[in-house]
Amino acid sequence: MSSAFHHVELWTADLKTAEHEWRWLLDAIGWGEGDKWAQGRTWTHADGSYLVLEQSPDLHGTLHDRLRPGLNHLAFNAGQTAALDALRMTAHEHGWQELFADKYPHAGRPTHTALFLENTEGFEVELVASPE
């Protein structure tokens, strides 16, 4: 069976900071580290899809604006609700800020359990809990 998509590539203005933030998150939800080169890093999921962080010389600007046309957020499967609770407790130590904290764990809708985070560059992730 093939993965849902091949890969997603995110450009970063600060690879060192982005690598720290994304490594913590992706390691916590079971993605494995992949290739490394001077301007980039990859993490791979068990289904074969992968995420690329790259500090491209062609980059314009310094922050991603999820409220403009383009990518709003990435949503990842993240295990049980207890896993979300653990991520929530330490996210700020790794450059991630919680979004919609007053509505956790049902900010998306009452029957949907998820944690929403935003990193220092403005990328939003939705960490979705598996049904209990």
Backbone as XML, in Angstrom:
<?xml version="1.0"?>
<chain id="A" units="angstrom">
  <residue number="1" name="MET">
    <atom name="N" x="0.850" y="-1.183" z="0.000"/>
    <atom name="CA" x="0.000" y="0.000" z="0.000"/>
    <atom name="C" x="0.891" y="1.239" z="0.000"/>
  </residue>
  <residue number="2" name="SER">
    <atom name="N" x="0.517" y="2.230" z="-0.766"/>
    <atom name="CA" x="1.307" y="3.457" z="-0.813"/>
    <atom name="C" x="0.820" y="4.440" z="0.236"/>
  </residue>
  <residue number="3" name="SER">
    <atom name="N" x="1.666" y="5.422" z="0.535"/>
    <atom name="CA" x="1.292" y="6.457" z="1.494"/>
    <atom name="C" x="0.318" y="7.429" z="0.834"/>
  </residue>
  <residue number="4" name="ALA">
    <atom name="N" x="-0.339" y="8.215" z="1.660"/>
    <atom name="CA" x="-1.319" y="9.173" z="1.148"/>
    <atom name="C" x="-0.652" y="10.247" z="0.282"/>
  </residue>
  <residue number="5" name="PHE">
    <atom name="N" x="0.524" y="10.677" z="0.678"/>
    <atom name="CA" x="1.295" y="11.593" z="-0.146"/>
    <atom name="C" x="2.766" y="11.229" z="-0.038"/>
  </residue>
  <residue number="6" name="HIS">
    <atom name="N" x="3.554" y="11.707" z="-0.992"/>
    <atom name="CA" x="4.970" y="11.365" z="-1.047"/>
    <atom name="C" x="5.775" y="12.128" z="-0.004"/>
  </residue>
  <residue number="7" name="HIS">
    <atom name="N" x="5.703" y="13.468" z="-0.064"/>
    <atom name="CA" x="6.399" y="14.282" z="0.932"/>
    <atom name="C" x="5.832" y="15.692" z="0.973"/>
  </residue>
  <residue number="8" name="VAL">
    <atom name="N" x="6.163" y="16.378" z="2.057"/>
    <atom name="CA" x="5.836" y="17.793" z="2.230"/>
    <atom name="C" x="7.155" y="18.497" z="2.490"/>
  </residue>
  <residue number="9" name="GLU">
    <atom name="N" x="7.363" y="19.620" z="1.826"/>
    <atom name="CA" x="8.593" y="20.389" z="2.024"/>
    <atom name="C" x="8.238" y="21.748" z="2.612"/>
  </residue>
  <residue number="10" name="LEU">
    <atom name="N" x="8.835" y="22.059" z="3.751"/>
    <atom name="CA" x="8.648" y="23.342" z="4.417"/>
    <atom name="C" x="9.957" y="24.114" z="4.359"/>
  </residue>
  <residue number="11" name="TRP">
    <atom name="N" x="9.872" y="25.352" z="3.927"/>
    <atom name="CA" x="11.061" y="26.196" z="3.921"/>
    <atom name="C" x="11.140" y="26.957" z="5.227"/>
  </residue>
  <residue number="12" name="THR">
    <atom name="N" x="12.331" y="27.045" z="5.764"/>
    <atom name="CA" x="12.565" y="27.729" z="7.023"/>
    <atom name="C" x="13.614" y="28.816" z="6.845"/>
  </residue>
  <residue number="13" name="ALA">
    <atom name="N" x="13.465" y="29.890" z="7.608"/>
    <atom name="CA" x="14.457" y="30.966" z="7.588"/>
    <atom name="C" x="15.597" y="30.674" z="8.564"/>
  </residue>
  <residue number="14" name="ASP">
    <atom name="N" x="15.387" y="29.732" z="9.484"/>
    <atom name="CA" x="16.380" y="29.417" z="10.525"/>
    <atom name="C" x="16.388" y="27.910" z="10.756"/>
  </residue>
  <residue number="15" name="LEU">
    <atom name="N" x="17.228" y="27.202" z="10.003"/>
    <atom name="CA" x="17.246" y="25.745" z="10.062"/>
    <atom name="C" x="17.566" y="25.224" z="11.456"/>
  </residue>
  <residue number="16" name="LYS">
    <atom name="N" x="18.490" y="25.855" z="12.151"/>
    <atom name="CA" x="18.871" y="25.368" z="13.479"/>
    <atom name="C" x="17.672" y="25.363" z="14.441"/>
  </residue>
  <residue number="17" name="THR">
    <atom name="N" x="16.949" y="26.468" z="14.502"/>
    <atom name="CA" x="15.780" y="26.551" z="15.378"/>
    <atom name="C" x="14.682" y="25.618" z="14.904"/>
  </residue>
  <residue number="18" name="ALA">
    <atom name="N" x="14.394" y="25.628" z="13.609"/>
    <atom name="CA" x="13.335" y="24.777" z="13.062"/>
    <atom name="C" x="13.645" y="23.303" z="13.301"/>
  </residue>
  <residue number="19" name="GLU">
    <atom name="N" x="14.889" y="22.912" z="13.134"/>
    <atom name="CA" x="15.256" y="21.512" z="13.357"/>
    <atom name="C" x="14.973" y="21.105" z="14.800"/>
  </residue>
  <residue number="20" name="HIS">
    <atom name="N" x="15.325" y="21.954" z="15.743"/>
    <atom name="CA" x="15.057" y="21.667" z="17.159"/>
    <atom name="C" x="13.562" y="21.491" z="17.397"/>
  </residue>
  <residue number="21" name="GLU">
    <atom name="N" x="12.762" y="22.410" z="16.893"/>
    <atom name="CA" x="11.310" y="22.371" z="17.112"/>
    <atom name="C" x="10.672" y="21.144" z="16.462"/>
  </residue>
  <residue number="22" name="TRP">
    <atom name="N" x="10.972" y="20.936" z="15.194"/>
    <atom name="CA" x="10.351" y="19.830" z="14.465"/>
    <atom name="C" x="10.873" y="18.476" z="14.928"/>
  </residue>
  <residue number="23" name="ARG">
    <atom name="N" x="12.144" y="18.370" z="15.283"/>
    <atom name="CA" x="12.681" y="17.090" z="15.760"/>
    <atom name="C" x="11.910" y="16.635" z="16.995"/>
  </residue>
  <residue number="24" name="TRP">
    <atom name="N" x="11.740" y="17.536" z="17.967"/>
    <atom name="CA" x="10.997" y="17.182" z="19.175"/>
    <atom name="C" x="9.605" y="16.661" z="18.816"/>
  </residue>
  <residue number="25" name="LEU">
    <atom name="N" x="8.891" y="17.400" z="17.982"/>
    <atom name="CA" x="7.527" y="17.039" z="17.637"/>
    <atom name="C" x="7.463" y="15.714" z="16.882"/>
  </residue>
  <residue number="26" name="LEU">
    <atom name="N" x="8.233" y="15.599" z="15.818"/>
    <atom name="CA" x="8.155" y="14.410" z="14.979"/>
    <atom name="C" x="8.674" y="13.168" z="15.701"/>
  </residue>
  <residue number="27" name="ASP">
    <atom name="N" x="9.709" y="13.302" z="16.501"/>
    <atom name="CA" x="10.168" y="12.171" z="17.315"/>
    <atom name="C" x="9.062" y="11.713" z="18.259"/>
  </residue>
  <residue number="28" name="ALA">
    <atom name="N" x="8.365" y="12.662" z="18.857"/>
    <atom name="CA" x="7.327" y="12.347" z="19.836"/>
    <atom name="C" x="6.147" y="11.595" z="19.222"/>
  </residue>
  <residue number="29" name="ILE">
    <atom name="N" x="5.900" y="11.789" z="17.931"/>
    <atom name="CA" x="4.770" y="11.100" z="17.299"/>
    <atom name="C" x="5.227" y="9.959" z="16.391"/>
  </residue>
  <residue number="30" name="GLY">
    <atom name="N" x="6.481" y="9.556" z="16.537"/>
    <atom name="CA" x="6.941" y="8.330" z="15.892"/>
    <atom name="C" x="7.580" y="8.437" z="14.523"/>
  </residue>
  <residue number="31" name="TRP">
    <atom name="N" x="7.922" y="9.622" z="14.083"/>
    <atom name="CA" x="8.620" y="9.774" z="12.810"/>
    <atom name="C" x="10.114" y="9.589" z="13.052"/>
  </residue>
  <residue number="32" name="GLY">
    <atom name="N" x="10.819" y="9.043" z="12.084"/>
    <atom name="CA" x="12.258" y="8.817" z="12.211"/>
    <atom name="C" x="13.064" y="9.840" z="11.446"/>
  </residue>
  <residue number="33" name="GLU">
    <atom name="N" x="14.225" y="10.187" z="12.004"/>
    <atom name="CA" x="15.106" y="11.124" z="11.307"/>
    <atom name="C" x="15.651" y="10.480" z="10.045"/>
  </residue>
  <residue number="34" name="GLY">
    <atom name="N" x="15.784" y="11.290" z="9.019"/>
    <atom name="CA" x="16.287" y="10.803" z="7.733"/>
    <atom name="C" x="17.549" y="11.523" z="7.335"/>
  </residue>
  <residue number="35" name="ASP">
    <atom name="N" x="17.561" y="12.035" z="6.132"/>
    <atom name="CA" x="18.740" y="12.690" z="5.577"/>
    <atom name="C" x="19.020" y="14.028" z="6.234"/>
  </residue>
  <residue number="36" name="LYS">
    <atom name="N" x="20.310" y="14.391" z="6.223"/>
    <atom name="CA" x="20.752" y="15.713" z="6.688"/>
    <atom name="C" x="21.732" y="16.252" z="5.660"/>
  </residue>
  <residue number="37" name="TRP">
    <atom name="N" x="21.634" y="17.528" z="5.379"/>
    <atom name="CA" x="22.597" y="18.226" z="4.540"/>
    <atom name="C" x="22.687" y="19.650" z="5.051"/>
  </residue>
  <residue number="38" name="ALA">
    <atom name="N" x="23.587" y="20.424" z="4.534"/>
    <atom name="CA" x="23.868" y="21.754" z="5.079"/>
    <atom name="C" x="22.628" y="22.635" z="5.173"/>
  </residue>
  <residue number="39" name="GLN">
    <atom name="N" x="21.720" y="22.524" z="4.215"/>
    <atom name="CA" x="20.542" y="23.384" z="4.203"/>
    <atom name="C" x="19.243" y="22.654" z="4.542"/>
  </residue>
  <residue number="40" name="GLY">
    <atom name="N" x="19.307" y="21.400" z="4.996"/>
    <atom name="CA" x="18.040" y="20.721" z="5.219"/>
    <atom name="C" x="18.108" y="19.449" z="6.042"/>
  </residue>
  <residue number="41" name="ARG">
    <atom name="N" x="16.925" y="18.962" z="6.389"/>
    <atom name="CA" x="16.732" y="17.747" z="7.182"/>
    <atom name="C" x="15.451" y="17.078" z="6.707"/>
  </residue>
  <residue number="42" name="THR">
    <atom name="N" x="15.375" y="15.759" z="6.890"/>
    <atom name="CA" x="14.129" y="15.050" z="6.624"/>
    <atom name="C" x="13.760" y="14.154" z="7.800"/>
  </residue>
  <residue number="43" name="TRP">
    <atom name="N" x="12.472" y="13.904" z="7.924"/>
    <atom name="CA" x="11.921" y="12.917" z="8.860"/>
    <atom name="C" x="10.965" y="12.052" z="8.061"/>
  </residue>
  <residue number="44" name="THR">
    <atom name="N" x="10.969" y="10.748" z="8.349"/>
    <atom name="CA" x="10.181" y="9.799" z="7.578"/>
    <atom name="C" x="9.170" y="9.082" z="8.467"/>
  </residue>
  <residue number="45" name="HIS">
    <atom name="N" x="7.989" y="8.891" z="7.934"/>
    <atom name="CA" x="6.938" y="8.122" z="8.607"/>
    <atom name="C" x="7.057" y="6.656" z="8.173"/>
  </residue>
  <residue number="46" name="ALA">
    <atom name="N" x="6.518" y="5.773" z="8.966"/>
    <atom name="CA" x="6.561" y="4.335" z="8.656"/>
    <atom name="C" x="5.890" y="4.006" z="7.320"/>
  </residue>
  <residue number="47" name="ASP">
    <atom name="N" x="4.955" y="4.848" z="6.860"/>
    <atom name="CA" x="4.291" y="4.579" z="5.579"/>
    <atom name="C" x="5.125" y="5.012" z="4.379"/>
  </residue>
  <residue number="48" name="GLY">
    <atom name="N" x="6.307" y="5.604" z="4.640"/>
    <atom name="CA" x="7.195" y="6.021" z="3.555"/>
    <atom name="C" x="7.120" y="7.497" z="3.208"/>
  </residue>
  <residue number="49" name="SER">
    <atom name="N" x="6.087" y="8.184" z="3.640"/>
    <atom name="CA" x="6.023" y="9.621" z="3.376"/>
    <atom name="C" x="7.068" y="10.320" z="4.244"/>
  </residue>
  <residue number="50" name="TYR">
    <atom name="N" x="7.469" y="11.502" z="3.831"/>
    <atom name="CA" x="8.467" y="12.224" z="4.619"/>
    <atom name="C" x="8.239" y="13.723" z="4.590"/>
  </residue>
  <residue number="51" name="LEU">
    <atom name="N" x="8.818" y="14.379" z="5.585"/>
    <atom name="CA" x="8.740" y="15.822" z="5.720"/>
    <atom name="C" x="10.152" y="16.390" z="5.582"/>
  </residue>
  <residue number="52" name="VAL">
    <atom name="N" x="10.276" y="17.441" z="4.787"/>
    <atom name="CA" x="11.557" y="18.104" z="4.546"/>
    <atom name="C" x="11.524" y="19.495" z="5.161"/>
  </residue>
  <residue number="53" name="LEU">
    <atom name="N" x="12.576" y="19.851" z="5.879"/>
    <atom name="CA" x="12.816" y="21.234" z="6.301"/>
    <atom name="C" x="14.021" y="21.714" z="5.527"/>
  </residue>
  <residue number="54" name="GLU">
    <atom name="N" x="13.887" y="22.845" z="4.870"/>
    <atom name="CA" x="15.002" y="23.351" z="4.083"/>
    <atom name="C" x="15.143" y="24.858" z="4.259"/>
  </residue>
  <residue number="55" name="GLN">
    <atom name="N" x="16.370" y="25.301" z="4.433"/>
    <atom name="CA" x="16.681" y="26.725" z="4.448"/>
    <atom name="C" x="17.227" y="27.058" z="3.067"/>
  </residue>
  <residue number="56" name="SER">
    <atom name="N" x="16.326" y="27.357" z="2.169"/>
    <atom name="CA" x="16.666" y="27.590" z="0.769"/>
    <atom name="C" x="17.240" y="28.986" z="0.561"/>
  </residue>
  <residue number="57" name="PRO">
    <atom name="N" x="18.222" y="29.120" z="-0.326"/>
    <atom name="CA" x="18.725" y="30.452" z="-0.661"/>
    <atom name="C" x="17.695" y="31.274" z="-1.445"/>
  </residue>
  <residue number="58" name="ASP">
    <atom name="N" x="16.650" y="30.644" z="-1.935"/>
    <atom name="CA" x="15.607" y="31.331" z="-2.688"/>
    <atom name="C" x="14.474" y="31.869" z="-1.807"/>
  </residue>
  <residue number="59" name="LEU">
    <atom name="N" x="14.572" y="31.681" z="-0.504"/>
    <atom name="CA" x="13.538" y="32.087" z="0.440"/>
    <atom name="C" x="13.355" y="33.607" z="0.462"/>
  </residue>
  <residue number="60" name="HIS">
    <atom name="N" x="12.096" y="34.049" z="0.532"/>
    <atom name="CA" x="11.747" y="35.463" z="0.675"/>
    <atom name="C" x="10.967" y="35.620" z="1.973"/>
  </residue>
  <residue number="61" name="GLY">
    <atom name="N" x="11.371" y="36.490" z="2.855"/>
    <atom name="CA" x="10.668" y="36.705" z="4.116"/>
    <atom name="C" x="11.194" y="35.795" z="5.216"/>
  </residue>
  <residue number="62" name="THR">
    <atom name="N" x="10.638" y="35.984" z="6.418"/>
    <atom name="CA" x="11.143" y="35.235" z="7.568"/>
    <atom name="C" x="10.082" y="34.428" z="8.305"/>
  </residue>
  <residue number="63" name="LEU">
    <atom name="N" x="8.793" y="34.726" z="8.120"/>
    <atom name="CA" x="7.754" y="34.001" z="8.834"/>
    <atom name="C" x="6.708" y="33.465" z="7.879"/>
  </residue>
  <residue number="64" name="HIS">
    <atom name="N" x="6.200" y="32.296" z="8.213"/>
    <atom name="CA" x="5.071" y="31.719" z="7.487"/>
    <atom name="C" x="3.800" y="32.381" z="8.026"/>
  </residue>
  <residue number="65" name="ASP">
    <atom name="N" x="2.898" y="32.748" z="7.157"/>
    <atom name="CA" x="1.632" y="33.333" z="7.585"/>
    <atom name="C" x="0.513" y="32.385" z="7.196"/>
  </residue>
  <residue number="66" name="ARG">
    <atom name="N" x="0.046" y="31.600" z="8.158"/>
    <atom name="CA" x="-0.970" y="30.584" z="7.885"/>
    <atom name="C" x="-2.329" y="31.187" z="7.549"/>
  </residue>
  <residue number="67" name="LEU">
    <atom name="N" x="-2.491" y="32.499" z="7.737"/>
    <atom name="CA" x="-3.755" y="33.152" z="7.434"/>
    <atom name="C" x="-3.810" y="33.723" z="6.025"/>
  </residue>
  <residue number="68" name="ARG">
    <atom name="N" x="-2.724" y="33.569" z="5.272"/>
    <atom name="CA" x="-2.699" y="34.000" z="3.883"/>
    <atom name="C" x="-3.006" y="32.781" z="2.999"/>
  </residue>
  <residue number="69" name="PRO">
    <atom name="N" x="-3.305" y="32.985" z="1.735"/>
    <atom name="CA" x="-3.510" y="31.833" z="0.850"/>
    <atom name="C" x="-2.294" y="30.912" z="0.886"/>
  </residue>
  <residue number="70" name="GLY">
    <atom name="N" x="-2.551" y="29.642" z="0.850"/>
    <atom name="CA" x="-1.489" y="28.638" z="0.930"/>
    <atom name="C" x="-1.751" y="27.697" z="2.090"/>
  </residue>
  <residue number="71" name="LEU">
    <atom name="N" x="-0.715" y="27.143" z="2.613"/>
    <atom name="CA" x="-0.836" y="26.160" z="3.685"/>
    <atom name="C" x="-1.310" y="26.803" z="4.986"/>
  </residue>
  <residue number="72" name="ASN">
    <atom name="N" x="-2.390" y="26.278" z="5.561"/>
    <atom name="CA" x="-2.865" y="26.745" z="6.858"/>
    <atom name="C" x="-2.218" y="25.944" z="7.975"/>
  </residue>
  <residue number="73" name="HIS">
    <atom name="N" x="-2.267" y="24.622" z="7.885"/>
    <atom name="CA" x="-1.640" y="23.791" z="8.912"/>
    <atom name="C" x="-1.444" y="22.368" z="8.403"/>
  </residue>
  <residue number="74" name="LEU">
    <atom name="N" x="-0.616" y="21.631" z="9.120"/>
    <atom name="CA" x="-0.434" y="20.202" z="8.876"/>
    <atom name="C" x="-1.087" y="19.453" z="10.021"/>
  </residue>
  <residue number="75" name="ALA">
    <atom name="N" x="-1.792" y="18.382" z="9.734"/>
    <atom name="CA" x="-2.420" y="17.562" z="10.769"/>
    <atom name="C" x="-1.755" y="16.194" z="10.784"/>
  </residue>
  <residue number="76" name="PHE">
    <atom name="N" x="-1.377" y="15.756" z="11.987"/>
    <atom name="CA" x="-0.696" y="14.476" z="12.174"/>
    <atom name="C" x="-1.508" y="13.600" z="13.117"/>
  </residue>
  <residue number="77" name="ASN">
    <atom name="N" x="-1.530" y="12.301" z="12.863"/>
    <atom name="CA" x="-2.043" y="11.347" z="13.840"/>
    <atom name="C" x="-1.032" y="11.294" z="14.975"/>
  </residue>
  <residue number="78" name="ALA">
    <atom name="N" x="-1.512" y="11.330" z="16.218"/>
    <atom name="CA" x="-0.582" y="11.469" z="17.349"/>
    <atom name="C" x="-0.837" y="10.504" z="18.493"/>
  </residue>
  <residue number="79" name="GLY">
    <atom name="N" x="-1.557" y="9.434" z="18.263"/>
    <atom name="CA" x="-1.763" y="8.462" z="19.333"/>
    <atom name="C" x="-2.990" y="8.780" z="20.182"/>
  </residue>
  <residue number="80" name="GLN">
    <atom name="N" x="-2.969" y="8.291" z="21.404"/>
    <atom name="CA" x="-4.100" y="8.443" z="22.317"/>
    <atom name="C" x="-4.119" y="9.843" z="22.957"/>
  </residue>
  <residue number="81" name="THR">
    <atom name="N" x="-5.206" y="10.167" z="23.612"/>
    <atom name="CA" x="-5.357" y="11.461" z="24.276"/>
    <atom name="C" x="-4.256" y="11.694" z="25.302"/>
  </residue>
  <residue number="82" name="ALA">
    <atom name="N" x="-3.830" y="10.648" z="25.992"/>
    <atom name="CA" x="-2.743" y="10.793" z="26.972"/>
    <atom name="C" x="-1.467" y="11.299" z="26.311"/>
  </residue>
  <residue number="83" name="ALA">
    <atom name="N" x="-1.218" y="10.891" z="25.071"/>
    <atom name="CA" x="-0.039" y="11.380" z="24.335"/>
    <atom name="C" x="-0.173" y="12.870" z="24.052"/>
  </residue>
  <residue number="84" name="LEU">
    <atom name="N" x="-1.385" y="13.317" z="23.709"/>
    <atom name="CA" x="-1.609" y="14.749" z="23.485"/>
    <atom name="C" x="-1.371" y="15.532" z="24.769"/>
  </residue>
  <residue number="85" name="ASP">
    <atom name="N" x="-1.865" y="14.997" z="25.878"/>
    <atom name="CA" x="-1.673" y="15.670" z="27.167"/>
    <atom name="C" x="-0.189" y="15.843" z="27.468"/>
  </residue>
  <residue number="86" name="ALA">
    <atom name="N" x="0.604" y="14.810" z="27.213"/>
    <atom name="CA" x="2.051" y="14.872" z="27.470"/>
    <atom name="C" x="2.718" y="15.897" z="26.555"/>
  </residue>
  <residue number="87" name="LEU">
    <atom name="N" x="2.348" y="15.919" z="25.285"/>
    <atom name="CA" x="2.909" y="16.903" z="24.353"/>
    <atom name="C" x="2.530" y="18.320" z="24.774"/>
  </residue>
  <residue number="88" name="ARG">
    <atom name="N" x="1.316" y="18.480" z="25.202"/>
    <atom name="CA" x="0.818" y="19.787" z="25.637"/>
    <atom name="C" x="1.642" y="20.342" z="26.795"/>
  </residue>
  <residue number="89" name="MET">
    <atom name="N" x="2.034" y="19.477" z="27.705"/>
    <atom name="CA" x="2.773" y="19.900" z="28.902"/>
    <atom name="C" x="4.188" y="20.397" z="28.585"/>
  </residue>
  <residue number="90" name="THR">
    <atom name="N" x="4.795" y="19.913" z="27.496"/>
    <atom name="CA" x="6.195" y="20.258" z="27.212"/>
    <atom name="C" x="6.411" y="21.035" z="25.912"/>
  </residue>
  <residue number="91" name="ALA">
    <atom name="N" x="5.360" y="21.281" z="25.165"/>
    <atom name="CA" x="5.496" y="21.947" z="23.861"/>
    <atom name="C" x="6.238" y="23.276" z="23.952"/>
  </residue>
  <residue number="92" name="HIS">
    <atom name="N" x="5.907" y="24.076" z="24.947"/>
    <atom name="CA" x="6.518" y="25.409" z="25.069"/>
    <atom name="C" x="8.032" y="25.334" z="25.265"/>
  </residue>
  <residue number="93" name="GLU">
    <atom name="N" x="8.522" y="24.244" z="25.840"/>
    <atom name="CA" x="9.965" y="24.072" z="26.050"/>
    <atom name="C" x="10.708" y="23.802" z="24.744"/>
  </residue>
  <residue number="94" name="HIS">
    <atom name="N" x="9.963" y="23.531" z="23.688"/>
    <atom name="CA" x="10.558" y="23.157" z="22.410"/>
    <atom name="C" x="10.160" y="24.107" z="21.284"/>
  </residue>
  <residue number="95" name="GLY">
    <atom name="N" x="9.739" y="25.319" z="21.638"/>
    <atom name="CA" x="9.443" y="26.333" z="20.630"/>
    <atom name="C" x="8.029" y="26.331" z="20.089"/>
  </residue>
  <residue number="96" name="TRP">
    <atom name="N" x="7.138" y="25.547" z="20.684"/>
    <atom name="CA" x="5.760" y="25.468" z="20.223"/>
    <atom name="C" x="4.838" y="26.123" z="21.235"/>
  </residue>
  <residue number="97" name="GLN">
    <atom name="N" x="3.869" y="26.872" z="20.743"/>
    <atom name="CA" x="2.880" y="27.525" z="21.593"/>
    <atom name="C" x="1.515" y="26.932" z="21.277"/>
  </residue>
  <residue number="98" name="GLU">
    <atom name="N" x="0.747" y="26.680" z="22.312"/>
    <atom name="CA" x="-0.585" y="26.106" z="22.114"/>
    <atom name="C" x="-1.543" y="27.150" z="21.557"/>
  </residue>
  <residue number="99" name="LEU">
    <atom name="N" x="-2.340" y="26.730" z="20.599"/>
    <atom name="CA" x="-3.421" y="27.538" z="20.054"/>
    <atom name="C" x="-4.743" y="27.001" z="20.606"/>
  </residue>
  <residue number="100" name="PHE">
    <atom name="N" x="-5.693" y="27.855" z="20.816"/>
    <atom name="CA" x="-7.037" y="27.467" z="21.252"/>
    <atom name="C" x="-7.014" y="26.697" z="22.585"/>
  </residue>
  <residue number="101" name="ALA">
    <atom name="N" x="-6.129" y="27.088" z="23.488"/>
    <atom name="CA" x="-5.953" y="26.373" z="24.765"/>
    <atom name="C" x="-7.241" y="26.308" z="25.575"/>
  </residue>
  <residue number="102" name="ASP">
    <atom name="N" x="-8.053" y="27.329" z="25.473"/>
    <atom name="CA" x="-9.302" y="27.355" z="26.244"/>
    <atom name="C" x="-10.319" y="26.319" z="25.752"/>
  </residue>
  <residue number="103" name="LYS">
    <atom name="N" x="-10.086" y="25.745" z="24.580"/>
    <atom name="CA" x="-11.012" y="24.753" z="24.023"/>
    <atom name="C" x="-10.417" y="23.345" z="23.976"/>
  </residue>
  <residue number="104" name="TYR">
    <atom name="N" x="-9.200" y="23.175" z="24.496"/>
    <atom name="CA" x="-8.553" y="21.858" z="24.478"/>
    <atom name="C" x="-9.356" y="20.864" z="25.291"/>
  </residue>
  <residue number="105" name="PRO">
    <atom name="N" x="-9.540" y="19.657" z="24.843"/>
    <atom name="CA" x="-8.986" y="18.996" z="23.651"/>
    <atom name="C" x="-9.952" y="18.939" z="22.466"/>
  </residue>
  <residue number="106" name="HIS">
    <atom name="N" x="-10.981" y="19.788" z="22.468"/>
    <atom name="CA" x="-11.985" y="19.716" z="21.402"/>
    <atom name="C" x="-12.126" y="21.033" z="20.644"/>
  </residue>
  <residue number="107" name="ALA">
    <atom name="N" x="-11.008" y="21.675" z="20.324"/>
    <atom name="CA" x="-11.054" y="22.956" z="19.622"/>
    <atom name="C" x="-11.629" y="22.819" z="18.213"/>
  </residue>
  <residue number="108" name="GLY">
    <atom name="N" x="-11.402" y="21.685" z="17.567"/>
    <atom name="CA" x="-11.908" y="21.498" z="16.210"/>
    <atom name="C" x="-13.410" y="21.336" z="16.164"/>
  </residue>
  <residue number="109" name="ARG">
    <atom name="N" x="-13.929" y="20.489" z="17.039"/>
    <atom name="CA" x="-15.365" y="20.244" z="17.187"/>
    <atom name="C" x="-15.535" y="19.285" z="18.361"/>
  </residue>
  <residue number="110" name="PRO">
    <atom name="N" x="-16.720" y="19.186" z="18.921"/>
    <atom name="CA" x="-16.920" y="18.391" z="20.137"/>
    <atom name="C" x="-16.534" y="16.919" z="20.035"/>
  </residue>
  <residue number="111" name="THR">
    <atom name="N" x="-16.609" y="16.346" z="18.852"/>
    <atom name="CA" x="-16.307" y="14.921" z="18.706"/>
    <atom name="C" x="-14.896" y="14.666" z="18.168"/>
  </residue>
  <residue number="112" name="HIS">
    <atom name="N" x="-14.077" y="15.692" z="18.117"/>
    <atom name="CA" x="-12.724" y="15.602" z="17.546"/>
    <atom name="C" x="-11.714" y="15.983" z="18.624"/>
  </residue>
  <residue number="113" name="THR">
    <atom name="N" x="-10.797" y="15.079" z="18.945"/>
    <atom name="CA" x="-9.808" y="15.327" z="19.988"/>
    <atom name="C" x="-8.472" y="15.665" z="19.344"/>
  </residue>
  <residue number="114" name="ALA">
    <atom name="N" x="-7.979" y="16.877" z="19.607"/>
    <atom name="CA" x="-6.740" y="17.322" z="18.972"/>
    <atom name="C" x="-6.068" y="18.415" z="19.793"/>
  </residue>
  <residue number="115" name="LEU">
    <atom name="N" x="-4.778" y="18.547" z="19.578"/>
    <atom name="CA" x="-3.963" y="19.611" z="20.163"/>
    <atom name="C" x="-3.439" y="20.454" z="19.009"/>
  </residue>
  <residue number="116" name="PHE">
    <atom name="N" x="-3.610" y="21.755" z="19.101"/>
    <atom name="CA" x="-3.152" y="22.675" z="18.064"/>
    <atom name="C" x="-1.952" y="23.450" z="18.587"/>
  </residue>
  <residue number="117" name="LEU">
    <atom name="N" x="-0.860" y="23.436" z="17.820"/>
    <atom name="CA" x="0.370" y="24.127" z="18.211"/>
    <atom name="C" x="0.868" y="24.986" z="17.056"/>
  </residue>
  <residue number="118" name="GLU">
    <atom name="N" x="1.610" y="26.038" z="17.410"/>
    <atom name="CA" x="2.252" y="26.887" z="16.413"/>
    <atom name="C" x="3.698" y="27.086" z="16.832"/>
  </residue>
  <residue number="119" name="ASN">
    <atom name="N" x="4.633" y="26.971" z="15.861"/>
    <atom name="CA" x="6.047" y="27.152" z="16.204"/>
    <atom name="C" x="6.484" y="28.599" z="15.999"/>
  </residue>
  <residue number="120" name="THR">
    <atom name="N" x="7.750" y="28.874" z="16.253"/>
    <atom name="CA" x="8.243" y="30.245" z="16.223"/>
    <atom name="C" x="8.194" y="30.874" z="14.834"/>
  </residue>
  <residue number="121" name="GLU">
    <atom name="N" x="8.120" y="30.067" z="13.785"/>
    <atom name="CA" x="8.031" y="30.611" z="12.428"/>
    <atom name="C" x="6.602" y="30.752" z="11.932"/>
  </residue>
  <residue number="122" name="GLY">
    <atom name="N" x="5.633" y="30.375" z="12.766"/>
    <atom name="CA" x="4.242" y="30.529" z="12.380"/>
    <atom name="C" x="3.604" y="29.309" z="11.747"/>
  </residue>
  <residue number="123" name="PHE">
    <atom name="N" x="4.285" y="28.155" z="11.754"/>
    <atom name="CA" x="3.677" y="26.933" z="11.230"/>
    <atom name="C" x="2.770" y="26.328" z="12.285"/>
  </residue>
  <residue number="124" name="GLU">
    <atom name="N" x="1.551" y="26.001" z="11.882"/>
    <atom name="CA" x="0.587" y="25.370" z="12.786"/>
    <atom name="C" x="0.524" y="23.877" z="12.501"/>
  </residue>
  <residue number="125" name="VAL">
    <atom name="N" x="0.458" y="23.098" z="13.578"/>
    <atom name="CA" x="0.204" y="21.668" z="13.461"/>
    <atom name="C" x="-1.018" y="21.321" z="14.295"/>
  </residue>
  <residue number="126" name="GLU">
    <atom name="N" x="-1.750" y="20.353" z="13.811"/>
    <atom name="CA" x="-2.877" y="19.789" z="14.537"/>
    <atom name="C" x="-2.511" y="18.347" z="14.846"/>
  </residue>
  <residue number="127" name="LEU">
    <atom name="N" x="-2.415" y="18.015" z="16.111"/>
    <atom name="CA" x="-2.073" y="16.661" z="16.533"/>
    <atom name="C" x="-3.371" y="15.972" z="16.931"/>
  </residue>
  <residue number="128" name="VAL">
    <atom name="N" x="-3.779" y="15.001" z="16.154"/>
    <atom name="CA" x="-5.088" y="14.366" z="16.301"/>
    <atom name="C" x="-4.967" y="13.060" z="17.069"/>
  </residue>
  <residue number="129" name="ALA">
    <atom name="N" x="-5.796" y="12.912" z="18.090"/>
    <atom name="CA" x="-5.817" y="11.684" z="18.894"/>
    <atom name="C" x="-6.632" y="10.611" z="18.182"/>
  </residue>
  <residue number="130" name="SER">
    <atom name="N" x="-6.167" y="9.378" z="18.341"/>
    <atom name="CA" x="-6.918" y="8.231" z="17.839"/>
    <atom name="C" x="-8.166" y="8.058" z="18.692"/>
  </residue>
  <residue number="131" name="PRO">
    <atom name="N" x="-9.220" y="7.501" z="18.101"/>
    <atom name="CA" x="-10.403" y="7.222" z="18.935"/>
    <atom name="C" x="-10.026" y="6.284" z="20.077"/>
  </residue>
  <residue number="132" name="GLU">
    <atom name="N" x="-10.539" y="6.552" z="21.252"/>
    <atom name="CA" x="-10.204" y="5.745" z="22.452"/>
    <atom name="C" x="-10.822" y="4.370" z="22.340"/>
  </residue>
</chain>
